[in-house]
Amino acid sequence: MAIAAAQAQKFYEQVTAERRVFTFLNDDSFLVFKVGSLEVVPFWSSATRLDSIMKTHPKYREYTTDESTLEHFLATTLPLLHQEKINIGVNWSGTRLTGYDISASDLQKNLNYWLSQQRG
């Protein structure tokens, strides 16, 4: 399994189990990255992952970390990012911060599927 695929799977597992998502903020706004022609906001499945990024990439120490409940992420954040046509980066990692980028609506569908599997 490729690193990006493994990181994405870990994102779904951890986020649905612990019901939290994490990202960086700059003046209370999401960090938006330009990836090709897309705008992408990355989210991670644990605060530890953000700590690791700050150690590897010191420039991220100037940003605040943000934690949201999964419920808020699904009900508010993803619909807003979908409306603004901003994709989501899931558990970006490595020296180049790479990983999967997915549309907000597809991420919402995937998370709802993982949640249904936990209940089933």
Order of alpha helices (4+ residues) and beta strands (2+ residues): alpha-beta-beta-beta-beta-alpha-beta-alpha-beta-beta-alpha
